Amino acid sequence: MKYKVVVMLLISLVFISSCSYKNNSNSVSTEKIQEEYSITEEEETVDDREIIDGWYLDSYIINDKNENVAFYVPYYVKKKGVEYYTFDSEENTKQEQELVAVNKPLGTEFKKGAAQFYRNLHSQPIIENGKVVDIPKVDIVWQDKAEYLFSNLGYSNESTGFDYSTYMTIKRQYSVIKSDVVAFSVALYEETMPIGEGIDISIYGIPYEYAKQQLGENFIYTMEDEENFSENIHNNYTEFDKVCSGRIKDTGVYYIDLSDENTDEMYWNYYVVLDFDDNTIKYYDVSGSYGYNITNQSEYEAWKEQNKDKFLN
């Protein structure tokens, strides 16, 4: 589970650049992953902390005015395999191996460092006299709603140090790490928050030829090049193939099967786009942290048929 940092009081944005990935994922031992599991709801509250009008105090944070302010999380009932927001790094680490195992389809094995997309939006309630009187709308920028599906790791013999400008201008060779199947969790906190029509999730394939034209035949480029490329992707993704899509209206674990698309090497990576009514959904966590490769085709196909309602189509 990735440590999450709140940048502003009203919004928590986790944007994984194409050259970064979750270090904790590499610490997960494949041998520890269980072969048998079931996705079921656990009827238990989030913890024993006091709930204030459907919200509970998660922690205190320092805002941009250097003030110590409360950060609230909506009340929810835990569902197995779903990643919920927390500042507690110990709890994050504890759940990492559990979720890798729980969300694993039968007939597959965990692929370290593969699927790494995250989208979080955390509006904060205004509480007066023990009651929530308002939940202000958060201004949403496009980065909150779009992300690459797979990690894009960079390698360089040069030390980048901590100088941002140097880091941005050093050329590295990049390699996308893919998996056959991606499990992603969606926490909508519907016990507390209205979700309207839910969240639409669409996956677009970024053609290899397009990526090569923009980033170079051998994918050796700087982070400045990558930022320009990402901006172009956002402006042009509707021209690419929509590989699959679906509308999510319930908190739970869902799956993306790209085993066919990955074999022909048509797509360099995939672009994940979320869409929803900005006036309705004000708090959500989407985490596509878990990639798996198929090791037993017949076993996987049987499992997929039993869980077909959980797949984007």
C-alpha positions as a printed NumPy array, in Angstrom:
array([[  0.   ,   0.   ,   0.   ],
       [  1.428,   3.298,  -1.012],
       [  1.984,   6.016,   1.575],
       [ -0.336,   8.867,   0.669],
       [  0.404,  12.546,   1.31 ],
       [ -2.21 ,  15.261,   1.513],
       [ -0.965,  18.253,  -0.444],
       [ -3.833,  20.585,   0.464],
       [ -6.553,  20.509,   3.064],
       [ -9.344,  20.054,   0.523],
       [ -7.697,  17.627,  -1.889],
       [ -5.425,  14.628,  -1.721],
       [ -3.898,  13.922,  -5.087],
       [ -1.656,  10.979,  -5.713],
       [ -0.197,  11.359,  -9.194],
       [  2.365,   8.717, -10.076],
       [  4.642,   9.958, -12.836],
       [  5.626,   7.606, -15.596],
       [  9.087,   7.172, -14.123],
       [  8.047,   6.212, -10.611],
       [  6.53 ,   3.232,  -8.882],
       [  5.568,   1.923,  -5.461],
       [  8.663,   0.782,  -3.599],
       [  6.576,  -1.234,  -1.178],
       [  5.292,  -3.394,  -4.037],
       [  8.795,  -4.759,  -4.543],
       [  8.863,  -5.963,  -0.959],
       [  5.932,  -8.292,  -1.484],
       [  7.003, -11.904,  -1.717],
       [  5.153, -13.924,  -4.341],
       [  5.498, -16.999,  -2.15 ],
       [  3.25 , -15.38 ,   0.439],
       [  0.344, -14.981,  -1.954],
       [ -2.467, -17.395,  -1.263],
       [ -3.922, -19.506,  -4.054],
       [ -7.486, -19.62 ,  -2.692],
       [ -9.641, -16.675,  -1.671],
       [-13.054, -15.154,  -2.103],
       [-14.158, -11.548,  -2.358],
       [-16.753, -11.007,   0.352],
       [-17.905,  -8.08 ,   2.388],
       [-16.714,  -7.819,   5.954],
       [-19.462,  -6.386,   8.122],
       [-17.348,  -4.284,  10.449],
       [-16.94 ,  -0.573,  11.003],
       [-13.738,   1.189,  10.086],
       [-12.574,   1.32 ,  13.719],
       [-13.699,   2.432,  17.164],
       [-13.059,   6.155,  16.698],
       [-15.905,   8.563,  17.287],
       [-18.025,   9.299,  14.242],
       [-19.23 ,  12.875,  13.783],
       [-22.319,  13.027,  11.595],
       [-21.024,  10.295,   9.284],
       [-17.338,  11.336,   9.348],
       [-14.456,  10.327,  11.587],
       [-11.218,  12.094,  12.424],
       [ -8.31 ,  10.324,  10.71 ],
       [ -5.476,  12.614,  11.808],
       [ -4.209,  16.171,  11.938],
       [ -2.255,  17.741,   9.077],
       [ -0.279,  20.933,   8.504],
       [ -1.924,  23.113,   5.855],
       [ -0.32 ,  25.732,   3.592],
       [ -0.713,  28.315,   6.36 ],
       [  1.308,  26.121,   8.737],
       [ -1.812,  25.417,  10.765],
       [ -2.57 ,  22.082,  12.415],
       [ -5.99 ,  21.115,  11.052],
       [ -8.202,  18.045,  11.304],
       [ -8.545,  15.664,   8.37 ],
       [-11.817,  13.715,   8.206],
       [-12.685,  10.51 ,   6.379],
       [-16.279,   9.427,   5.632],
       [-17.682,   6.539,   7.626],
       [-17.623,   3.254,   5.688],
       [-18.129,  -0.475,   6.068],
       [-15.018,  -2.349,   4.997],
       [-15.137,  -4.558,   1.948],
       [-12.481,  -7.183,   1.473],
       [ -9.824,  -6.277,  -1.07 ],
       [-10.69 ,  -2.564,  -1.198],
       [ -8.055,   0.077,  -0.456],
       [ -9.332,   2.825,   1.823],
       [ -7.564,   6.073,   2.529],
       [ -5.552,   6.405,   5.738],
       [ -2.598,   8.417,   7.005],
       [ -1.509,   5.428,   9.082],
       [  1.602,   4.12 ,   7.31 ],
       [  1.706,   1.048,   9.531],
       [ -1.827,   0.145,   8.497],
       [ -0.926,   0.764,   4.837],
       [  2.026,  -1.622,   5.052],
       [ -0.049,  -4.247,   6.843],
       [ -2.709,  -4.244,   4.133],
       [ -0.302,  -4.373,   1.174],
       [  0.331,  -8.126,   1.227],
       [ -3.267,  -8.846,   2.195],
       [ -4.672,  -7.   ,  -0.828],
       [ -2.165,  -8.521,  -3.25 ],
       [ -3.36 , -11.951,  -2.133],
       [ -7.077, -11.219,  -1.785],
       [ -7.42 ,  -9.573,  -5.2  ],
       [ -5.461, -12.263,  -7.043],
       [ -7.479, -14.114,  -9.712],
       [ -7.144, -17.885,  -9.728],
       [ -4.652, -19.116, -12.302],
       [ -2.42 , -16.029, -12.014],
       [  0.627, -14.786, -10.146],
       [  1.459, -11.302,  -8.894],
       [  3.593,  -9.155, -11.232],
       [  5.724,  -6.787,  -9.182],
       [  5.892,  -3.159, -10.25 ],
       [  3.253,  -3.427, -12.97 ],
       [ -0.147,  -1.765, -12.479],
       [  0.283,   1.504, -10.585],
       [ -2.55 ,   3.944, -11.212],
       [ -4.162,   5.971,  -8.418],
       [ -6.845,   8.619,  -8.327],
       [ -7.972,  10.229,  -5.089],
       [-10.309,  13.104,  -4.293],
       [-10.897,  14.133,  -0.683],
       [-13.268,  17.024,  -0.016],
       [-13.448,  17.999,   3.64 ],
       [-16.655,  18.633,   5.578],
       [-17.407,  21.838,   7.45 ],
       [-18.524,  20.744,  10.912],
       [-20.391,  22.997,  13.313],
       [-21.795,  21.856,  16.661],
       [-21.283,  18.195,  15.805],
       [-23.066,  18.432,  12.447],
       [-21.803,  18.581,   8.876],
       [-23.183,  21.831,   7.483],
       [-21.434,  21.762,   4.104],
       [-19.015,  19.787,   1.928],
       [-17.355,  22.328,  -0.377],
       [-16.724,  21.327,  -3.964],
       [-13.085,  20.72 ,  -4.821],
       [-11.683,  22.286,  -7.964],
       [-10.692,  19.306, -10.103],
       [ -7.805,  19.489, -12.551],
       [ -7.434,  16.919, -15.295],
       [ -4.621,  15.068, -13.528],
       [ -7.143,  13.973, -10.913],
       [ -9.036,  12.028, -13.529],
       [ -6.384,  10.507, -15.805],
       [ -3.35 ,   8.263, -15.409],
       [ -1.207,   5.658, -17.153],
       [ -2.21 ,   2.125, -16.277],
       [  1.26 ,   0.557, -16.135],
       [  4.525,   1.705, -14.585],
       [  7.115,   3.296, -16.843],
       [ 10.513,   2.842, -15.203],
       [ 13.585,   4.841, -16.144],
       [ 17.233,   3.815, -15.973],
       [ 20.301,   6.06 , -16.045],
       [ 23.973,   5.76 , -15.133],
       [ 24.008,   9.381, -14.017],
       [ 23.161,  10.427, -10.471],
       [ 20.216,  12.819, -10.426],
       [ 20.667,  13.893,  -6.818],
       [ 17.9  ,  16.07 ,  -5.462],
       [ 18.081,  18.962,  -7.894],
       [ 14.717,  19.123,  -9.633],
       [ 15.943,  20.887, -12.774],
       [ 18.721,  18.32 , -13.219],
       [ 16.308,  15.502, -12.614],
       [ 14.005,  16.834, -15.318],
       [ 16.721,  17.224, -17.972],
       [ 18.688,  13.978, -17.644],
       [ 17.966,  11.461, -20.41 ],
       [ 17.051,   7.949, -19.33 ],
       [ 15.869,   4.858, -21.12 ],
       [ 12.361,   3.881, -20.079],
       [ 10.599,   0.551, -20.046],
       [  6.899,  -0.121, -19.425],
       [  6.148,  -3.031, -17.091],
       [  2.875,  -4.691, -18.049],
       [  0.709,  -7.479, -16.688],
       [ -2.093,  -9.592, -18.152],
       [ -4.729,  -8.636, -15.6  ],
       [ -5.118,  -5.58 , -13.376],
       [ -7.161,  -5.588, -10.185],
       [ -8.298,  -2.17 ,  -9.032],
       [-10.302,  -1.151,  -6.012],
       [-12.856,   1.636,  -5.876],
       [-13.939,   3.183,  -2.575],
       [-16.922,   5.492,  -3.053],
       [-17.919,   5.801,   0.622],
       [-21.562,   5.52 ,  -0.338],
       [-22.49 ,   4.969,   3.324],
       [-21.795,   8.688,   3.846],
       [-21.43 ,  10.372,   0.453],
       [-23.855,  10.583,  -2.493],
       [-22.456,   8.954,  -5.642],
       [-25.125,   9.827,  -8.232],
       [-24.48 ,   7.802, -11.384],
       [-21.111,   6.625, -10.081],
       [-17.752,   6.799, -11.867],
       [-17.169,   5.925, -15.526],
       [-13.745,   4.361, -16.134],
       [-12.378,   4.086, -19.681],
       [ -9.096,   2.503, -20.829],
       [ -7.467,   3.789, -24.036],
       [ -4.575,   2.071, -25.802],
       [ -1.583,   4.299, -26.636],
       [ -0.115,   2.905, -29.894],
       [  3.582,   2.015, -29.974],
       [  4.082,   4.008, -33.161],
       [  2.602,   7.129, -31.584],
       [  4.834,   6.733, -28.496],
       [  7.933,   6.185, -30.649],
       [  7.206,   9.283, -32.714],
       [  6.884,  11.372, -29.566],
       [  9.541,   9.819, -27.314],
       [ 12.051,   8.275, -29.715],
       [ 12.571,   4.816, -31.184],
       [ 14.533,   3.569, -28.147],
       [ 12.474,   5.455, -25.542],
       [ 15.417,   7.513, -24.281],
       [ 14.109,  10.872, -23.122],
       [ 13.976,  13.418, -20.293],
       [ 11.195,  14.049, -17.825],
       [ 10.537,  17.329, -19.636],
       [  9.9  ,  15.261, -22.769],
       [  7.613,  13.017, -20.75 ],
       [  5.593,  15.944, -19.409],
       [  5.046,  17.277, -22.927],
       [  4.113,  13.782, -24.086],
       [  1.592,  13.39 , -21.248],
       [ -0.004,  16.714, -22.117],
       [ -0.325,  15.596, -25.752],
       [ -1.821,  12.295, -24.611],
       [ -4.448,  14.107, -22.596],
       [ -5.334,  16.278, -25.559],
       [ -5.504,  13.371, -28.009],
       [ -6.526,  10.232, -26.102],
       [-10.033,  10.197, -27.598],
       [ -8.417,   9.499, -30.974],
       [ -6.964,   6.245, -29.613],
       [ -8.728,   2.88 , -29.342],
       [-10.991,   2.544, -26.322],
       [ -9.955,  -0.911, -25.137],
       [-12.575,  -1.306, -22.416],
       [-14.794,   0.705, -20.102],
       [-17.414,   0.442, -17.394],
       [-19.486,   2.379, -14.876],
       [-18.713,   1.776, -11.199],
       [-21.606,   2.422,  -8.821],
       [-20.515,   0.356,  -5.838],
       [-17.426,   0.147,  -3.673],
       [-15.57 ,  -3.034,  -4.572],
       [-12.789,  -4.754,  -6.525],
       [-12.866,  -4.732, -10.333],
       [-10.648,  -6.126, -13.106],
       [ -9.123,  -5.217, -16.462],
       [ -8.057,  -8.087, -18.755],
       [ -5.44 ,  -7.006, -21.31 ],
       [ -3.916, -10.4  , -22.043],
       [ -4.955, -10.244, -25.713],
       [ -3.961,  -6.616, -26.255],
       [ -0.517,  -7.101, -24.694],
       [  0.46 , -10.032, -26.9  ],
       [  0.453,  -8.15 , -30.216],
       [  2.427,  -5.186, -28.831],
       [  0.029,  -2.72 , -30.41 ],
       [ -0.06 ,  -0.567, -27.314],
       [  2.902,   0.983, -25.529],
       [  0.79 ,   1.716, -22.449],
       [ -2.825,   2.423, -21.556],
       [ -4.497,   5.644, -20.46 ],
       [ -7.067,   5.477, -17.667],
       [ -9.721,   8.199, -17.669],
       [-12.321,   8.735, -14.943],
       [-15.505,  10.694, -15.528],
       [-18.266,  11.604, -13.09 ],
       [-20.604,  14.358, -12.004],
       [-18.358,  16.882, -10.266],
       [-21.286,  18.21 ,  -8.253],
       [-22.108,  14.805,  -6.785],
       [-18.956,  12.852,  -6.004],
       [-16.688,  14.726,  -3.614],
       [-14.709,  11.914,  -2.03 ],
       [-13.316,   8.749,  -3.609],
       [-10.252,   6.492,  -3.783],
       [ -9.397,   4.46 ,  -6.871],
       [ -6.316,   2.258,  -6.663],
       [ -5.099,   0.006,  -9.478],
       [ -2.154,  -1.358,  -7.556],
       [ -2.25 ,  -5.004,  -8.41 ],
       [ -1.103,  -6.593, -11.681],
       [ -1.095, -10.338, -12.351],
       [  0.169, -12.631, -15.112],
       [ -1.83 , -15.672, -16.181],
       [ -0.064, -18.924, -15.306],
       [ -2.932, -21.409, -15.759],
       [ -5.201, -20.378, -18.636],
       [ -8.038, -22.833, -18.006],
       [ -8.173, -22.095, -14.294],
       [ -8.151, -18.367, -14.962],
       [-10.871, -18.56 , -17.633],
       [-13.121, -20.497, -15.268],
       [-12.54 , -17.93 , -12.534],
       [-13.156, -15.052, -14.95 ],
       [-16.471, -16.534, -16.05 ],
       [-17.585, -16.754, -12.426],
       [-16.573, -13.124, -11.851],
       [-17.434, -11.602, -15.242],
       [-19.551,  -8.868, -13.659],
       [-16.362,  -7.479, -12.082],
       [-14.568,  -6.902, -15.416],
       [-14.524,  -3.81 , -17.583],
       [-15.766,  -4.672, -21.08 ]])
